[in-house]
Amino acid sequence: MTTKNSLETFITDVKSFWGPLTTEMVTRCRTLLEGLAQAPIAEEWLAELHRDPPEDKQLYRDPEHDFLLNAYVEQQDRYRAPHDHGAGWVVYAVQHGEMEMGTYARMTEANGHVRLVQRDVQRMRAGDCMVYLPGDIHDTRCISTNALLLRFTSCDLKRESKEGRMTRYVQQHGVWTLGRVRAMTE
């Protein structure tokens, strides 16, 4: 009898309870991803990620529900401007290294202009997880030499971007405001 590795167990477990977005769904996915981020480096799937750090590698795409698990490496000072994930929700876990993730509130002024106000910045270390629900706005910055992240998404973010549901923000005169809708390659 073959024993499942942590990645296979993660996939099996998520598939067993997958359904509509609920507090319980988010909590369970977060708990499982935290565990996966702490998998033994001797497991072949994780050893391979450390041997050949990916810019973006799909570890799993569910053929029935379309949720995805990706792994990617960020280099020091890599910054990804504020964005949301459209109708999708995301759980990030740091496997090694350190990241900062800031969250923002979207404010619409009386004249209709949109600007962001930063709510907070969280430092993430190995084993830490963050959840972003539909409409949540965040940015990311790698603050270590590099960082290996696991990103679980409820849907295909490239499709969300292509279909115009994702919003990216740009900085103008020191203020984050609406950017153009464009494909998200990150």
Buried (B, 14 or more C-beta within 10 A) or exposed (E): EEEEBBBBBBBEBBEEEBEEEEEEBBEBBBEBBBBBBEBEEEBEBBEEBEEEBBEEBEBBEEEEEEBBBBBBBBEEEBEBEBBBBBBBBBBBBBBBBBBBBBBBEBEEEEEEEBBBEBEEEEEBEBEBBBBBEBEBBBBBBBBBEBBBBBBBBBBBBBBBBBEEBBBBBEEEEEEBBBBEBEEBEB
